[in-house]
């Protein structure tokens, strides 16, 4: 490892912890003085989700959804849960439809459905828990879902271009190469990667244990030879330099000796993809999508891909059959009468 890279790594550790990136949750300003106010009910609802053993990611997503609704409701002096009517909720739906992000673009219909669905579930819970006499969201008509294809995967040559970008004279570059190799080899979600511990990797069996993935489900994944070689290099040469505490068991460490914040990891991967100058963007999920598509085009059965990705339903995995054009091209060439001879 280069001395310059190691020195830079150590110097970064002196930055304040609150300056290390990540998207912190902004507190919601809401009048909690009224009995039966929406904010207190929201806290109780999120606690109930925890009691029901929902994952932390699901609860955080519901919290963000309800925070946005609470902010909207407070601006309209809707403080108590029983004050909210169906007309109010329909007005909130129109608000989401008209809303424009800082870049001027509207919210995707999938995002609108997610936000409305979270609010609808909240009011269903309020009614079932006898906090309100009836559910004003029971007859809300959700925006129609769109059947959209995921982003186009990287080609094999594009993957190699991105993987070749990290500076291997810098220990952090070796770490980043190992991260991208593991993303591409196993099709991990970013949340799964940041929660990996050193003991989750079995180098002898070439397997990776995913503990409490999406839906709190465990699974074991194979690790490709090339990804394993980079992981071994990272563990032998780099991770010992980044370790500040023997109590830190995360597989991948930042320059502060801590596990990655998911948002920071996403920005880091996005930077590499942008630097590759492929004429497109992308981040962690692009490696997952590319892994699945390349395996499908290589002849893998879709049920094995479902197991690899940790999809609960085969319908979720089948989207990759619509993205992969290779098999359709092969059939087209063999059967279309206008083919070249």
C-alpha positions in Angstrom: 0.0 0.0 0.0 1.2 3.5 -0.8 2.4 5.6 2.2 0.5 8.6 0.9 -2.8 6.7 0.9 -2.3 5.4 4.4 -1.4 8.8 5.7 -4.5 10.3 4.1 -6.6 7.6 5.6 -5.3 8.3 9.2 -5.8 12.0 8.7 -9.4 11.7 7.8 -10.2 10.0 11.1 -9.8 13.3 13.0 -12.9 14.8 11.3 -15.9 15.3 13.6 -18.3 12.4 13.6 -21.3 14.6 12.7 -19.4 15.7 9.5 -19.1 12.2 8.1 -22.1 12.2 5.7 -25.4 10.4 5.7 -28.9 11.7 5.6 -29.9 12.6 9.1 -33.6 12.6 9.9 -35.0 16.1 10.4 -37.3 16.4 13.5 -40.9 17.1 12.7 -42.3 20.2 14.4 -45.9 19.2 15.5 -48.1 20.4 18.2 -48.4 17.5 20.7 -50.4 19.4 23.2 -53.8 18.3 21.9 -55.0 14.8 23.2 -55.2 12.3 20.4 -52.8 14.3 18.2 -51.4 12.7 15.0 -47.8 12.9 16.1 -48.3 10.8 19.3 -50.4 8.3 17.3 -47.6 8.1 14.8 -45.1 7.2 17.5 -47.5 4.6 18.9 -48.0 3.1 15.4 -44.3 2.8 14.7 -43.8 1.2 18.1 -46.5 -1.3 17.2 -44.7 -2.2 14.0 -41.7 -2.9 16.1 -43.7 -5.2 18.3 -45.0 -7.0 15.2 -41.3 -7.7 14.3 -41.2 -5.5 11.2 -37.6 -4.7 10.1 -35.8 -1.5 11.0 -35.7 -0.5 7.4 -39.5 -0.9 7.0 -40.1 1.1 10.2 -37.7 3.9 9.1 -39.5 4.0 5.7 -42.9 4.3 7.4 -41.5 7.0 9.7 -40.3 9.1 6.8 -43.7 8.7 5.0 -45.6 9.7 8.1 -43.3 12.6 8.8 -44.1 14.1 5.4 -47.8 13.7 6.0 -47.6 15.2 9.5 -45.8 18.2 8.1 -48.5 18.7 5.5 -51.3 18.2 8.0 -49.8 20.6 10.5 -49.6 23.4 7.9 -53.4 22.9 7.5 -54.1 22.8 11.2 -55.0 19.1 11.2 -53.8 18.2 14.6 -56.1 15.5 15.9 -56.5 12.1 14.1 -60.3 12.3 14.2 -60.2 15.7 12.4 -58.8 14.1 9.2 -61.5 13.3 6.6 -61.5 11.5 3.3 -61.6 14.9 1.6 -58.4 15.8 3.4 -56.6 12.7 2.3 -57.7 13.2 -1.3 -56.3 16.7 -1.0 -53.0 15.1 0.2 -53.1 12.9 -2.9 -53.4 15.9 -5.1 -50.6 17.6 -3.3 -48.3 14.6 -4.0 -49.4 14.7 -7.7 -48.6 18.4 -8.0 -45.4 18.3 -5.9 -42.1 19.0 -7.7 -38.7 18.0 -6.5 -35.8 20.5 -6.4 -34.8 19.4 -9.9 -38.3 20.3 -11.2 -39.5 16.7 -11.8 -42.7 15.3 -10.3 -42.8 12.4 -7.9 -42.9 9.0 -9.6 -46.2 7.3 -9.4 -44.5 4.5 -7.4 -43.4 7.0 -4.8 -46.9 8.5 -4.7 -48.4 5.1 -4.1 -45.8 4.3 -1.4 -46.5 7.6 0.5 -50.3 7.2 0.2 -50.1 3.6 1.1 -48.2 4.3 4.3 -50.8 6.9 5.4 -53.6 4.5 4.5 -52.1 1.8 6.7 -51.6 4.3 9.5 -55.3 5.2 9.5 -56.3 1.6 9.2 -54.3 0.9 12.4 -55.9 4.0 14.1 -59.4 2.6 13.4 -58.6 -1.0 14.4 -57.0 0.3 17.6 -60.2 2.3 18.4 -58.4 5.6 18.3 -60.9 6.9 15.7 -64.5 5.7 15.1 -64.1 5.1 11.4 -61.3 4.9 8.8 -61.3 7.9 6.4 -58.8 6.2 4.2 -60.8 3.0 3.6 -62.2 4.1 0.3 -59.2 6.0 -1.1 -58.4 5.0 -4.7 -54.7 4.6 -5.1 -52.9 5.9 -8.2 -52.7 3.2 -10.9 -49.4 1.3 -10.8 -47.0 1.6 -13.7 -45.3 -1.4 -15.2 -41.9 0.0 -15.9 -38.7 -1.8 -16.7 -35.7 -1.3 -14.4 -32.8 0.6 -15.6 -30.7 -1.1 -18.3 -27.9 -3.1 -16.8 -24.2 -2.5 -17.5 -22.5 -4.5 -20.2 -19.6 -6.8 -19.3 -17.1 -4.3 -20.7 -18.8 -1.4 -18.8 -18.6 -3.5 -15.6 -14.8 -4.0 -16.1 -14.4 -0.3 -16.8 -16.0 0.7 -13.5 -14.2 -2.0 -11.5 -10.9 -0.8 -12.9 -11.3 2.8 -11.5 -10.3 2.5 -7.9 -6.7 3.6 -7.1 -5.1 0.3 -6.0 -2.1 2.3 -4.5 -4.5 3.6 -2.0 -5.9 1.2 0.7 -9.3 2.8 0.3 -9.1 2.0 -3.4 -8.6 -1.7 -2.6 -11.5 -1.6 -0.3 -13.7 0.0 -2.9 -12.7 -2.6 -5.5 -13.6 -5.4 -3.1 -17.0 -3.8 -2.4 -17.8 -3.5 -6.1 -16.6 -7.0 -6.8 -18.9 -8.3 -4.0 -21.8 -6.3 -5.3 -21.4 -7.7 -8.8 -20.7 -11.2 -7.7 -23.6 -11.7 -5.2 -26.2 -9.1 -6.2 -26.4 -7.7 -2.7 -28.7 -4.9 -1.6 -26.7 -2.0 -0.1 -28.3 -2.5 3.3 -27.1 -6.1 3.3 -23.6 -5.1 2.4 -23.2 -2.5 5.1 -24.5 -4.9 7.7 -22.0 -7.7 6.8 -19.7 -8.8 9.6 -16.3 -10.4 9.1 -17.6 -13.7 10.3 -20.3 -13.7 7.6 -17.7 -14.5 5.0 -16.5 -18.2 4.8 -13.4 -18.1 2.7 -12.9 -21.8 2.7 -16.5 -22.6 1.5 -16.6 -19.4 -0.7 -20.0 -18.4 0.9 -21.5 -15.3 2.3 -24.1 -15.4 5.1 -26.8 -12.7 4.8 -28.4 -12.2 8.2 -31.7 -10.6 8.6 -32.0 -9.2 5.1 -35.1 -7.7 3.7 -38.1 -9.1 5.5 -35.8 -10.3 8.2 -34.8 -13.3 6.1 -31.4 -15.1 6.2 -29.8 -16.7 3.2 -26.4 -18.1 2.1 -24.8 -16.9 -1.2 -21.9 -18.2 -3.3 -19.0 -15.8 -3.8 -17.1 -15.8 -7.1 -13.4 -16.6 -7.2 -12.4 -13.1 -8.3 -14.5 -11.4 -5.7 -13.1 -13.7 -3.1 -9.5 -12.8 -4.1 -10.2 -9.1 -3.7 -11.9 -9.7 -0.3 -8.9 -11.7 0.9 -6.6 -8.9 -0.2 -8.7 -6.3 1.6 -8.9 -8.4 4.8 -5.2 -9.1 4.8 -3.8 -5.7 3.8 -6.3 -3.0 4.3 -8.9 -3.7 7.0 -6.2 -4.0 9.8 -5.1 -0.4 8.9 -8.7 0.8 9.2 -9.6 -0.9 12.4 -9.7 1.3 15.4 -11.5 -0.9 17.8 -11.5 -4.7 18.3 -15.2 -4.4 19.0 -16.0 -3.3 15.5 -17.0 -6.4 13.5 -18.2 -4.8 10.3 -16.7 -6.4 7.2 -16.2 -3.1 5.3 -14.9 -0.1 7.3 -14.8 3.6 6.5 -11.7 5.7 7.0 -13.0 6.3 10.5 -12.9 2.6 11.4 -16.7 2.3 11.3 -19.4 0.5 9.3 -20.6 2.4 6.3 -23.7 4.6 6.3 -25.8 3.4 3.4 -26.2 6.9 1.9 -22.5 7.5 2.0 -21.9 4.1 0.3 -24.4 5.0 -2.4 -22.7 8.3 -3.2 -19.3 6.6 -3.3 -20.5 4.0 -5.8 -22.3 6.7 -7.9 -19.1 8.6 -8.1 -17.3 5.7 -9.6 -20.0 5.1 -12.2 -20.1 8.8 -13.1 -16.3 8.8 -13.4 -16.5 5.9 -15.8 -18.2 8.3 -18.3 -20.7 5.7 -19.5 -23.3 8.3 -20.4 -25.5 7.3 -17.5 -25.8 7.3 -13.8 -26.3 4.5 -11.2 -25.3 3.4 -7.8 -25.3 0.2 -5.6 -28.5 -1.2 -7.1 -27.0 -1.1 -10.6 -24.5 -3.8 -9.7 -27.3 -6.0 -8.3 -29.4 -5.5 -11.4 -26.4 -6.2 -13.6 -25.5 -9.3 -11.7 -29.0 -10.8 -12.1 -29.2 -9.9 -15.8 -25.8 -11.4 -16.7 -26.6 -14.6 -14.9 -29.9 -14.9 -16.7 -28.3 -14.3 -20.0 -25.7 -16.9 -19.1 -28.4 -19.5 -18.7 -29.2 -19.5 -15.0 -32.7 -20.6 -14.0 -34.8 -17.8 -12.8 -35.5 -19.6 -9.5 -31.8 -19.7 -8.7 -31.7 -15.9 -9.4 -34.6 -15.5 -7.1 -32.8 -17.2 -4.3 -29.6 -15.2 -5.0 -31.4 -11.9 -4.8 -33.6 -12.8 -1.8 -36.9 -12.1 -3.6 -40.0 -13.3 -1.7 -42.0 -13.7 -4.9 -40.9 -15.1 -8.3 -42.9 -12.3 -9.9 -40.3 -9.8 -8.6 -37.5 -11.7 -10.2 -39.3 -12.2 -13.5 -38.8 -8.5 -14.3 -35.3 -9.4 -15.3 -36.6 -11.7 -18.1 -38.2 -8.6 -19.6 -34.9 -6.6 -19.4 -32.7 -9.4 -20.8 -33.0 -9.1 -24.6 -30.4 -11.8 -25.4 -32.8 -14.8 -25.3 -35.5 -12.9 -27.3 -32.8 -12.0 -29.9 -31.8 -15.6 -30.2 -35.3 -16.8 -30.8 -36.0 -13.9 -33.2 -32.9 -14.8 -35.3 -33.9 -18.5 -35.4 -37.6 -18.0 -36.3 -38.2 -14.7 -38.0 -38.6 -15.2 -41.8 -36.8 -11.9 -42.6 -33.5 -13.0 -41.1 -30.3 -12.7 -43.2 -29.1 -15.8 -45.0 
